[in-house]
């Protein structure tokens, strides 16, 4: 705008002055005096400032630096000298202390149908500065109302404890056992026996001891020598004595690999008044290499066994590994074992066996594979498939030759094979609720026998536990056996009826020291036979009080 104004002002001023100059020149001839003139120039200017743009701030995260820093520390070597000899550092000898639990002792008394008497007691408060011990006693007896001489009783005493020393811990155990049975598996309408003729009382005492080192050992070896002695006697003029000794040693080569070696010795003597005495001994070495790394475990070993009847080379191989973030465990193995077929083990499984038998050692070999899976924090399941082989497997068979009533079982030995399928499932919510189930199918292949006698081919069991309300716990169990075959006096085999044994239990704490309990056995009142000719008691209910002190 100012430039345009100056553009037009200057010509206008010039035009205006030109006449004046002409007039002045005209008048110069007449007047030589000039008249003063004044020129005024005006200009206007208005400054303007252009506004600066405002910055726009957008918040963003800083760039993540994924470079792993490398930290290096250099500690200069320092030499420290003392004017005296320092004593070695030793741990302070602290007094052993254990949190004392409330009411570590209890006594349980119960009565019920079928002349049931139950006495169960435990003492867990035995403890000193250098020892601790626990005691447990159990008595139970029953007498049936439907079959003559159908009664039994058992008394067991278990004691265990530890003696703590400076460099080792001595573990001790003592077991006492007395079981009385009547051989009532005969037809009451055809046979009659005095109580002394069919009464058999088993009495046993066992003592075991083990030594566990504490602290550093020679060459960093881990070892735990253990010894066990037992004596077992039958009222049918038969007895057995045993001494077992084992020394397992393990040496870790590094954090993943270790080498182990065990020496096992078993000395068993069986004496029968009718047949004489028999030795049942063995010596076994068990070297193995163990590997463990990040959830994967493997063991490869052999067990050369030198027994009374034969020598065996038993496998000891197993592997397992966790995958899928430890939610799935896979395992497989090939394991062998020596079966001594001792009088104690056989009579504990079937108390109606004959006292006069010939001990014969055997072996078993089991090849298997399976998995355990955790589908959630509460639900787990698993399954396995295996093939098992027995040599000189002990079979119970009714003896109709010694006595035509067949109330006792003779021991016969036979080689067998079986395909074993095992499946299990468990659902548990803390300690408030749990339910379990398992099924085992045994597909036997007998050699020299038509049937696998007294061995169930189908085994199923399940149960649940539930804390219904505070201090009230209920539970139930079921056991199913099927396809059990038994030998008859005719020389033929028959299939025993399927067994379904349903039981229930409940307990309620009336007071912190007093509780009530109730058990109901064989709810379906199925007087089944697991052992041929021996019927169970049937429906039984018993209950009582439990005291804590």
GIHUUR-V381924 format. One line per field, one symbol per residue. ss: DSSP state (H for helix, E for strand, C for the rest). A space follows every 10 residues. Layout:
ss=???
//
This chain:
ss=CHHHHHHHHH HHHHHHHHHH HHHHHHHCCC CCCCCCCCCC CCCCCCCCCC CCCCCCCCCC CCCCCCCCCC CCCCCCCCCC CCCCCCCCCC CCCCCCCCCC CCCCEEEEEE EECCCEEEEE EEEEEEECCC EEEEEEEEEE EEECCCCCCC EEEEEEEEEE EEEECCCEEE EEEEEEEEEE EECCCCCCCC CCCCHHHHEE EEEEEEEEEE EEECCCCHHH EEECCEEEEE EEEECCCEEE EEEEEEEEEE EECCCCEEEE EEEEEEEEEE EECCCEEEEC CEEEEEEEEE EEECCEEEEE EEEEEEECCC EEEEEEEEEE EEECCCCEEE EEEEEEEEEC CCHHHHHHHC CCECCCCCCC CEEEEEEEEE EEEECCCCEE EEEEEEEEEE EEEEEEEECC CCCCCCCCEE EEEEEEEEEE EEEEEEEEEC CCEEEEEEEE EEEEEECCCC CCECCCCEEE EEEEEEEEEC CEEEEEEEEE EECCEEECCC CCEEECCCEE EEEEEEEEEC CCCEEEEEEE ECCCCCCCEC CCCCECCCCE EEEEEEEEC
//
